[in-house]
Amino acid sequence: MKWMGYREFALLVAAWIVIGLLPPAELLAVPARTTPEDLRQPDGTVITVRQFGDEWSNGLRTPDGYTILKDDRTGYWMFAEDAPSGGMRRSNRIVGRHAPTGIRKFIRERPARAPGLAAEAAPFAAPSLTANLGSQPLLVIHADFTPSVRVGSTAASLHNKFFGATGSVRHYYQTASYGNFSIEPAPENNVALGGLVNDGIVSVTLNYTHPNTGSAIDNRNRNITRDALIAANQYVDFSQFDLNGDGVLSPTELHIIIVVAGYERSYTSSPCGASTWGHRWGLSGSVPAPTLDGKIVGRTYAAFGEWHCSTSNTPGHEATIGIMAHELGHDLGLPDLYDTDGSSRGVGAWSIMAGGSWNGIARPGDSPAHFDPWSKFFQGWTSPTLVTGTLANQSIAASAATPQVYQLLPGTPSSGEYFLIENRQRVNYDAAIPGTGLLIWRIDASKSNNDAECFPGGPSCAVAHYKVAVVPADNLFNLERNMNSGDAGDPWPGSSGNANFTALSLPNSNFYSGAPSGVSVTAIGVANGVATATLSGLDNGPPDTLISGSPQALTSATNADFTFTSSKANSTFACKLDGGAFASCTSPKSYSGLVAGSHTFSVQATDQGGSTDPTPAIFTWTIDNIAPDTSITNGPAQSITQNSTTFNWTGSDNVSTAGNLVYAYRLDPIEPNFSAFGAVTEKSYSGLANGNYTFIVKAKDQAGNEDATPATRSFAVNIVAAGPIVLAYNGMLRDRVGQNNQFGFGDGRPDPTFTVTFPAGGTTRTVTLLRLDSSDGGVWDTNAGTGFWTLGAASSLDAGLYNAGNDAVSFAVAPAGSFNLFASEWHLNTTSFPNGLFHADAEFTLTVGFSDGSSATAQTTITGPPSDTTAPDTNITAGPSGTITANSATFGWSGSDNATTTGNLVYAYRLDPIEPNFSAFGAATSRAYSNLPNGNYTFVVKARDQAGNEDTTPATHAFTVNVATGPIVLTYNGMLRDRVGQNNQFGFGDGRPDPTFTVTFPAGGTTRTVTSLRLDSSDGGVWDTNGGSFYWTLGAAAGLDTALYNGANDGVSFAVNPGTSFNLFASEWYLDTTSFPNGLFFVRELALR
C-alpha cells in the first residue's frame, strides 16, 4: 500500500519563496574526472590520457593538451585536427607513434543538443539572494532496468553514502555549511534491496533496458527520471512536501536524486558497462513532469551512475560523494564554476562546483573540496567580514573548519566586483586540495559563469573574465591556461613565496578594467595551519559628495552649471533642484531658463556597495536681474577757472548693499573708455585743458547687473592762460678732451643755458620750486664745489637742483614771460658710462611748482656727440707662410683704431682647422703652436676696440706643415772581408764589384734637396785613398771629396722624391786596420749623416 507519511519535518528556509509555477531547470552537470588514465593501442603501446568536458561536449586529451579520437576501423587512437569545414576530425598521426606536428591543442567540438531540448533547458527560476539554511528533505530513487544492470549498490550502502554519520553527502553539507544546512531522508516506506522505512532510499525497476546515454544526454535521461518517479509514487506521499501550497514541488521543498543503475560516464572514458553522465535537469515540454498526489513532481532533479569503474581498473567501486554533492549544489541554485567550453579549468580543484568534486584520498571524489567562499556567501553559510581601513597581522583560521572569510571592496553575491580572502588547509573534506595557504578570490557577480578566461598575455580581462576566479600567487594562471586543475603555486605565499598582493604586485589588486581598487593584502604568512596577513580595504561608510563647480552665489545668469565628485571612486549620483525629487545625474549637470530669486541645488553620491551619502551636498544661490542706481554726490556742474577737479558718487541696489557695489567711470572726451570696476567712490583730475567735459559713472551689483543709465555731470574748464611751458637749451653735449665729456665748463666758453618760456594768457603766477632731471645715467659734479646753478641774475640755486630734490624758489612769471637757468662750472661726469664714453642724446625734464599747489613740466633733448662705429684694423707681424718642415709655429700681431689706442685694443684668434672657434678676446699679441701634424693651416686674428667694434676682415696667414713621416734608411750590398796581405782592405779595384751604400728616403712629405753628405764608422780604423788614386762616387755623378768619410760634410746638391733612394759606391777605397788590435777588422756600425 502507498505510504502516507508525516508531512512534518524540520525545514528552515531563509529564502525568498517564488510564488506560482516554476519553469524547468537548466541542464547542468558534473565535469569530467581529469585524473590520468592509461589506454593501450592495438600494437601494445600504452598512452596516457585525461578526460575533459561535461555531458554535452567531452572527450580525451593527452596530458599536454592534444585532443585524440579513436579510429573504429583500426582501433587506434589518433590526434584530432581542425576540419576544413569547422569542428574537428581524425588526423593520420597515431598517438604514441607520431608527433602532433602542426596540430592545434585543445580542439573541442560541442555538438547540438537533441531535437527539442534547447527550448526545454530554460533556467529554473531559483529565488534571488537565496540563503539555504536548516534541513531540507532528499529523496533518492535507485532505478534499475530489465534486465538488471545493478552493479553492487544496496539501499543500505546508498543510505550510508547520502545520510551516514561521516563521509556522506549529509555530513559534507553539515561540515561545509558550518552546521547551517543539512539534508534529511525524505519519508517513504520502500524496503527493497534491504532498505528501511524512512531511510530516504526507494529502489525501483523499470521495464526496459538501460539506454546507455553516457556520452549523449537526451530525453532518454528524462524518461528514466519520469518513469522512476511514477514507480516510486506508491512508496511516497508527494503532497506532504508542498509547504507553500502552490501545487509544484520546488527544490527547497524536496530534492530528488536518481541513482541510475550501471556506471558513471564522467568518471572514465571507458566505463565497464552501460553508463549515465551525472547531471542536474528537469522535466518539462516533451517529457513533462508527472502530477503525483496532486502535485507536479520533478521539475528539477539530479541523476548519476551507480558505480565508478574503468575497463583498465576493474571492478571499480560505488560512486563517491563528490558527484552527489556537486549535483545537489546545483539544486541549491549554484552554477558550474568550471569552464563548460573546455578552454580552461575555471576554479579547478579549489571548489566542489568545479573539478574539486573529484578530489579524493583513497578514491577520486571521496574527499571533495569545500565550496568556494562565494558559493558559501551565496548560500548564507558565511558572512564575509568587509574590511574597512587596515587589519594589521590578522590571524585567519582554516576555512574548512571556521567560517572566517574577509571581503575587500563592497559587494553582494549578486552584485559588485570584489575580493574574498580565506585560508585553505588540508582539513576535513579539504584534505585533497592541491596546496595550502591564503586563497585570494576575485569575484565579479555580474558574470554568469566561468567560460571566459583571461590571463597576462592572453585574452584581455577588461573584455571578458570569470565570475569566480582564483588569483594565483605565482602569477602563472595555470587554471586559465588549461595547464592543470590547481597547484601549490595558487595559494599565498604558497610555493612561489609571494607574500604581497598590491596594486603593483604580480598579479595585482586592480579591477579587471585596470583601474586601481585601492585594496591590498600584505605580509602574508602561514604557520601551523594559521595564516596571517595585513588586510587593507576601503572605507565602507557612505561616500561624501562635494560640489566642485557652481554659479556665483549672486548672479544675473538664468542658467547654472554644476560639477561634483564623490569621495569614493565609481560612485553614481542623484541631483535635484529646489523642491524637486532626486533623479539620476552625472557631472556636469546644467540648468537653464531659471527665474529670478533664490535656488537650491542638491546632489548625493552612492558608492558601488549601494551606500548613499546621507547628507547631500547643497548649494544655494540667487538670480538677480535688476540693475543698481548710481548718483554723483560731489563735482562741478558748470564752468570752472582751474584745471583740476574732484568727483564723488554712491549707489543703491535691490539686493547688494552699497558697500558691495563696484563702479566704473570715465571723463569724456579725454577718457573714451570706462575704467575697470572697483570699490572707489572718488576720482580727482588735474592738468585739464580748456574745454567741455562730462564725467560719467555707473554701478555694478554682485550679480553682475550694470546700471544702464549711468550718472553724469557736465562742466567746462575756462582758464585764460593756455599752452604748455617750453624748455629750450642753447648748446650741445660734446667731449672735452681729458675731462670725461663734461657738460658745462668755465674756461672761457659760454655757460650752458636752459630757457623756460611760459604760455600767453592767464595771469602772473608765482614759481615756488624747480627741479631738473635727466634721462641719462651719468652723475653731475660741482667741479670740486666751485660750480653752481644761477637763475637769471638772481642769487645762486642749491646744488641739489639736478636729480636730487626740489629747489625752493619764489619769483613771479608773467604770461608769455620766461626765465633762464645756466650753470657755472657744472659738468656731467661720464666715468660711470660704458668705456667712459658718452654717446647718447640726453632728455632733460624741468618741473615747475606754483604757489597754488599745481605744477607743470617741460622737456627738451640735447644731442650728444656721435658714437664710434668704425672697426679697428688687424695686422699679423710675425709667423710662417708657405711650406715649413717643422711642426711648430709662432705668430705675432698688432692693431690700429680711429678712437681706441693700440694698447686698449683686444684680440681674438684661431688656427684653422684645428681651432674652429675664435678664442676669447684678450690683450695677448702673440701665440705659439707645437706638434702640428702635416697639413694646411690658416691663422686668423681680429681686433676689437673699446666701443665694441670688431674687425670684420681679420688678418690671416696660410701655411703648410710638411715633415717627413719616417727615418732615412742606409743599406750596404756586400760584406767586409780580409784581403790577404792588404790589411783587411774594405774596397778594391782588382776586377771585383765596387761596394755600394743605398740611401732610401721615407714616403710622405715633398721632394727634398740634399745639400751635404757625411759617412762615419763606429770603429776606430782609418780610410785611405790608396795613394790618392781612388774616390767615392754618387751614382753616375762626379766624384765626392775624400773628406766624405770621418772628415766633414761634403757639399752636394740634388733632389730626392719621397719614397726614392740614391747610391754611394767606392772605387779602391779601403779600411786600413793596422791601428786595430791584433790587426783585425771588427766594424759593427756605419752611419750616414
C-alpha positions, 0 to 999 in steps of 0.5 A, spaced: 500 500 500 502 507 498 505 510 504 502 516 507 507 519 511 508 525 516 508 531 512 512 534 518 519 535 518 524 540 520 525 545 514 528 552 515 528 556 509 531 563 509 529 564 502 525 568 498 519 563 496 517 564 488 510 564 488 506 560 482 509 555 477 516 554 476 519 553 469 524 547 468 531 547 470 537 548 466 541 542 464 547 542 468 552 537 470 558 534 473 565 535 469 569 530 467 574 526 472 581 529 469 585 524 473 590 520 468 588 514 465 592 509 461 589 506 454 593 501 450 593 501 442 592 495 438 600 494 437 601 494 445 603 501 446 600 504 452 598 512 452 596 516 457 590 520 457 585 525 461 578 526 460 575 533 459 568 536 458 561 535 461 555 531 458 554 535 452 561 536 449 567 531 452 572 527 450 580 525 451 586 529 451 593 527 452 596 530 458 599 536 454 593 538 451 592 534 444 585 532 443 585 524 440 579 520 437 579 513 436 579 510 429 573 504 429 576 501 423 583 500 426 582 501 433 587 506 434 587 512 437 589 518 433 590 526 434 584 530 432 585 536 427 581 542 425 576 540 419 576 544 413 569 545 414 569 547 422 569 542 428 574 537 428 576 530 425 581 524 425 588 526 423 593 520 420 598 521 426 597 515 431 598 517 438 604 514 441 607 513 434 607 520 431 608 527 433 602 532 433 606 536 428 602 542 426 596 540 430 592 545 434 591 543 442 585 543 445 580 542 439 573 541 442 567 540 438 560 541 442 555 538 438 547 540 438 543 538 443 537 533 441 531 535 437 527 539 442 531 540 448 534 547 447 527 550 448 526 545 454 533 547 458 530 554 460 533 556 467 529 554 473 527 560 476 531 559 483 529 565 488 534 571 488 539 572 494 537 565 496 540 563 503 539 555 504 539 554 511 536 548 516 534 541 513 531 540 507 528 533 505 532 528 499 529 523 496 533 518 492 530 513 487 535 507 485 532 505 478 534 499 475 532 496 468 530 489 465 534 486 465 538 488 471 544 492 470 545 493 478 552 493 479 553 492 487 549 498 490 544 496 496 539 501 499 543 500 505 550 502 502 546 508 498 543 510 505 550 510 508 553 514 502 547 520 502 545 520 510 551 516 514 554 519 520 561 521 516 563 521 509 556 522 506 553 527 502 549 529 509 555 530 513 559 534 507 553 539 507 553 539 515 561 540 515 561 545 509 555 549 511 558 550 518 552 546 521 547 551 517 544 546 512 543 539 512 539 534 508 534 529 511 531 522 508 525 524 505 519 519 508 517 513 504 516 506 506 520 502 500 524 496 503 527 493 497 534 491 496 534 491 504 532 498 505 528 501 511 522 505 512 524 512 512 531 511 510 530 516 504 532 510 499 526 507 494 529 502 489 525 501 483 525 497 476 523 499 470 521 495 464 526 496 459 533 496 458 538 501 460 539 506 454 546 507 455 546 515 454 553 516 457 556 520 452 549 523 449 544 526 454 537 526 451 530 525 453 532 518 454 535 521 461 528 524 462 524 518 461 528 514 466 527 520 471 519 520 469 518 513 469 522 512 476 518 517 479 511 514 477 514 507 480 516 510 486 509 514 487 506 508 491 512 508 496 511 516 497 506 521 499 508 527 494 503 532 497 506 532 504 512 536 501 508 542 498 509 547 504 507 553 500 501 550 497 502 552 490 501 545 487 509 544 484 514 541 488 520 546 488 527 544 490 527 547 497 521 543 498 524 536 496 530 534 492 530 528 488 536 524 486 536 518 481 541 513 482 541 510 475 543 503 475 550 501 471 556 506 471 558 513 471 560 516 464 564 522 467 568 518 471 572 514 465 572 514 458 571 507 458 566 505 463 565 497 464 558 497 462 552 501 460 553 508 463 549 515 465 553 522 465 551 525 472 547 531 471 542 536 474 535 537 469 528 537 469 522 535 466 518 539 462 515 540 454 516 533 451 517 529 457 513 533 462 513 532 469 508 527 472 502 530 477 503 525 483 498 526 489 496 532 486 502 535 485 507 536 479 513 532 481 520 533 478 521 539 475 528 539 477 532 533 479 539 530 479 541 523 476 548 519 476 551 512 475 551 507 480 558 505 480 565 508 478 569 503 474 574 503 468 575 497 463 583 498 465 581 498 473 576 493 474 571 492 478 571 499 480 567 501 486 560 505 488 560 512 486 563 517 491 560 523 494 563 528 490 558 527 484 552 527 489 554 533 492 556 537 486 549 535 483 545 537 489 549 544 489 546 545 483 539 544 486 541 549 491 541 554 485 549 554 484 552 554 477 558 550 474 564 554 476 568 550 471 569 552 464 563 548 460 567 550 453 573 546 455 578 552 454 580 552 461 579 549 468 575 555 471 576 554 479 579 547 478 580 543 484 579 549 489 571 548 489 566 542 489 562 546 483 568 545 479 573 539 478 574 539 486 568 534 486 573 529 484 578 530 489 579 524 493 584 520 498 583 513 497 578 514 491 577 520 486 571 524 489 571 521 496 574 527 499 571 533 495 573 540 496 569 545 500 565 550 496 568 556 494 567 562 499 562 565 494 558 559 493 558 559 501 556 567 501 551 565 496 548 560 500 548 564 507 553 559 510 558 565 511 558 572 512 564 575 509 567 580 514 568 587 509 574 590 511 574 597 512 581 601 513 587 596 515 587 589 519 594 589 521 597 581 522 590 578 522 590 571 524 585 567 519 583 560 521 582 554 516 576 555 512 574 548 512 573 548 519 571 556 521 567 560 517 572 566 517 572 569 510 574 577 509 571 581 503 575 587 500 571 592 496 563 592 497 559 587 494 553 582 494 553 575 491 549 578 486 552 584 485 559 588 485 566 586 483 570 584 489 575 580 493 574 574 498 580 572 502 580 565 506 585 560 508 585 553 505 588 547 509 588 540 508 582 539 513 576 535 513 573 534 506 579 539 504 584 534 505 585 533 497 586 540 495 592 541 491 596 546 496 595 550 502 595 557 504 591 564 503 586 563 497 585 570 494 578 570 490 576 575 485 569 575 484 565 579 479 557 577 480 555 580 474 558 574 470 554 568 469 559 563 469 566 561 468 567 560 460 571 566 459 578 566 461 583 571 461 590 571 463 597 576 462 598 575 455 592 572 453 585 574 452 584 581 455 580 581 462 577 588 461 573 584 455 571 578 458 573 574 465 570 569 470 565 570 475 569 566 480 576 566 479 582 564 483 588 569 483 594 565 483 600 567 487 605 565 482 602 569 477 602 563 472 594 562 471 595 555 470 587 554 471 586 559 465 591 556 461 588 549 461 595 547 464 592 543 470 586 543 475 590 547 481 597 547 484 601 549 490 603 555 486 595 558 487 595 559 494 599 565 498 605 565 499 604 558 497 610 555 493 612 561 489 613 565 496 609 571 494 607 574 500 604 581 497 598 582 493 598 590 491 596 594 486 603 593 483 604 586 485 604 580 480 598 579 479 595 585 482 589 588 486 586 592 480 579 591 477 579 587 471 578 594 467 585 596 470 583 601 474 586 601 481 581 598 487 585 601 492 585 594 496 591 590 498 593 584 502 600 584 505 605 580 509 602 574 508 604 568 512 602 561 514 604 557 520 601 551 523 595 551 519 594 559 521 595 564 516 596 571 517 596 577 513 595 585 513 588 586 510 587 593 507 580 595 504 576 601 503 572 605 507 565 602 507 561 608 510 557 612 505 561 616 500 561 624 501 559 628 495 562 635 494 560 640 489 566 642 485 563 647 480 557 652 481 554 659 479 556 665 483 552 665 489 549 672 486 548 672 479 544 675 473 545 668 469 538 664 468 542 658 467 547 654 472 552 649 471 554 644 476 560 639 477 561 634 483 565 628 485 564 623 490 569 621 495 569 614 493 571 612 486 565 609 481 560 612 485 553 614 481 549 620 483 542 623 484 541 631 483 535 635 484 533 642 484 529 646 489 523 642 491 524 637 486 525 629 487 532 626 486 533 623 479 539 620 476 545 625 474 552 625 472 557 631 472 556 636 469 549 637 470 546 644 467 540 648 468 537 653 464 531 658 463 531 659 471 527 665 474 529 670 478 530 669 486 533 664 490 535 656 488 537 650 491 541 645 488 542 638 491 546 632 489 548 625 493 553 620 491 552 612 492 558 608 492 558 601 488 556 597 495 549 601 494 551 606 500 548 613 499 551 619 502 546 621 507 547 628 507 547 631 500 551 636 498 547 643 497 548 649 494 544 655 494 544 661 490 540 667 487 538 670 480 538 677 480 536 681 474 535 688 476 540 693 475 543 698 481 542 706 481 548 710 481 548 718 483 554 723 483 554 726 490 560 731 489 563 735 482 562 741 478 556 742 474 558 748 470 564 752 468 570 752 472 577 757 472 582 751 474 584 745 471 583 740 476 577 737 479 574 732 484 568 727 483 564 723 488 558 718 487 554 712 491 549 707 489 543 703 491 541 696 489 535 691 490 539 686 493 547 688 494 548 693 499 552 699 497 558 697 500 558 691 495 557 695 489 563 696 484 563 702 479 566 704 473 567 711 470 570 715 465 571 723 463 569 724 456 572 726 451 579 725 454 577 718 457 573 714 451 573 708 455 570 706 462 575 704 467 575 697 470 570 696 476 572 697 483 570 699 490 572 707 489 567 712 490 572 718 488 576 720 482 580 727 482 583 730 475 588 735 474 592 738 468 585 739 464 585 743 458 580 748 456 574 745 454 567 741 455 567 735 459 562 730 462 564 725 467 560 719 467 559 713 472 555 707 473 554 701 478 555 694 478 551 689 483 554 682 485 550 679 480 553 682 475 547 687 473 550 694 470 546 700 471 544 702 464 543 709 465 549 711 468 550 718 472 553 724 469 555 731 470 557 736 465 562 742 466 567 746 462 574 748 464 575 756 462 582 758 464 585 764 460 592 762 460 593 756 455 599 752 452 604 748 455 611 751 458 617 750 453 624 748 455 629 750 450 637 749 451 642 753 447 648 748 446 650 741 445 653 735 449 660 734 446 667 731 449 672 735 452 678 732 451 681 729 458 675 731 462 670 725 461 665 729 456 663 734 461 657 738 460 658 745 462 665 748 463 668 755 465 674 756 461 672 761 457 666 758 453 659 760 454 655 757 460 650 752 458 643 755 458 636 752 459 630 757 457 623 756 460 618 760 456 611 760 459 604 760 455 600 767 453 594 768 457 592 767 464 595 771 469 602 772 473 603 766 477 608 765 482 614 759 481 615 756 488 620 750 486 624 747 480 627 741 479 631 738 473 632 731 471 635 727 466 634 721 462 641 719 462 645 715 467 651 719 468 652 723 475 653 731 475 659 734 479 660 741 482 667 741 479 670 740 486 664 745 489 666 751 485 660 750 480 653 752 481 646 753 478 644 761 477 637 763 475 637 769 471 641 774 475 638 772 481 642 769 487 645 762 486 640 755 486 642 749 491 646 744 488 641 739 489 637 742 483 639 736 478 636 729 480 636 730 487 630 734 490 626 740 489 629 747 489 625 752 493 624 758 489 619 764 489 619 769 483 613 771 479 612 769 471 608 773 467 604 770 461 608 769 455 614 771 460 620 766 461 626 765 465 633 762 464 637 757 468 645 756 466 650 753 470 657 755 472 662 750 472 657 744 472 659 738 468 656 731 467 661 726 469 661 720 464 666 715 468 660 711 470 658 710 462 660 704 458 668 705 456 667 712 459 664 714 453 658 718 452 654 717 446 647 718 447 642 724 446 640 726 453 632 728 455 632 733 460 625 734 464 624 741 468 618 741 473 615 747 475 611 748 482 606 754 483 604 757 489 597 754 488 599 747 489 599 745 481 605 744 477 607 743 470 613 740 466 617 741 460 622 737 456 627 738 451 633 733 448 640 735 447 644 731 442 650 728 444 656 727 440 656 721 435 658 714 437 664 710 434 662 705 429 668 704 425 672 697 426 679 697 428 684 694 423 688 687 424 695 686 422 699 679 423 707 681 424 710 675 425 709 667 423 710 662 417 707 662 410 708 657 405 711 650 406 715 649 413 718 642 415 717 643 422 711 642 426 711 648 430 709 655 429 709 662 432 705 668 430 705 675 432 700 681 431 698 688 432 692 693 431 690 700 429 683 704 431 680 711 429 678 712 437 681 706 441 689 706 442 693 700 440 694 698 447 686 698 449 685 694 443 683 686 444 684 680 440 681 674 438 684 668 434 684 661 431 688 656 427 684 653 422 682 647 422 684 645 428 681 651 432 674 652 429 672 657 434 675 664 435 678 664 442 676 669 447 678 676 446 684 678 450 690 683 450 695 677 448 699 679 441 702 673 440 701 665 440 705 659 439 703 652 436 707 645 437 706 638 434 702 640 428 701 634 424 702 635 416 697 639 413 694 646 411 693 651 416 690 658 416 691 663 422 686 668 423 686 674 428 681 680 429 681 686 433 676 689 437 676 696 440 673 699 446 666 701 443 665 694 441 667 694 434 670 688 431 674 687 425 670 684 420 676 682 415 681 679 420 688 678 418 690 671 416 696 667 414 696 660 410 701 655 411 703 648 410 706 643 415 710 638 411 715 633 415 717 627 413 713 621 416 719 616 417 727 615 418 732 615 412 734 608 411 742 606 409 743 599 406 750 596 404 750 590 398 756 586 400 760 584 406 767 586 409 772 581 408 780 580 409 784 581 403 790 577 404 796 581 405 792 588 404 790 589 411 783 587 411 782 592 405 774 594 405 774 596 397 778 594 391 779 595 384 782 588 382 776 586 377 771 585 383 764 589 384 765 596 387 761 596 394 755 600 394 751 604 400 743 605 398 740 611 401 732 610 401 728 616 403 721 615 407 714 616 403 710 622 405 712 629 405 715 633 398 721 632 394 727 634 398 734 637 396 740 634 399 745 639 400 751 635 404 753 628 405 757 625 411 759 617 412 762 615 419 764 608 422 763 606 429 770 603 429 776 606 430 780 604 423 782 609 418 780 610 410 785 611 405 785 613 398 790 608 396 795 613 394 790 618 392 788 614 386 781 612 388 774 616 390 767 615 392 762 616 387 754 618 387 751 614 382 753 616 375 755 623 378 762 626 379 766 624 384 765 626 392 771 629 396 775 624 400 773 628 406 766 624 405 768 619 410 770 621 418 772 628 415 766 633 414 760 634 410 761 634 403 757 639 399 752 636 394 746 638 391 740 634 388 733 632 389 730 626 392 722 624 391 719 621 397 719 614 397 726 614 392 733 612 394 740 614 391 747 610 391 754 611 394 759 606 391 767 606 392 772 605 387 779 602 391 777 605 397 779 601 403 779 600 411 786 600 413 786 596 420 793 596 422 791 601 428 786 595 430 788 590 435 791 584 433 790 587 426 783 585 425 777 588 422 771 588 427 766 594 424 759 593 427 756 600 425 756 605 419 752 611 419 750 616 414 749 623 416 
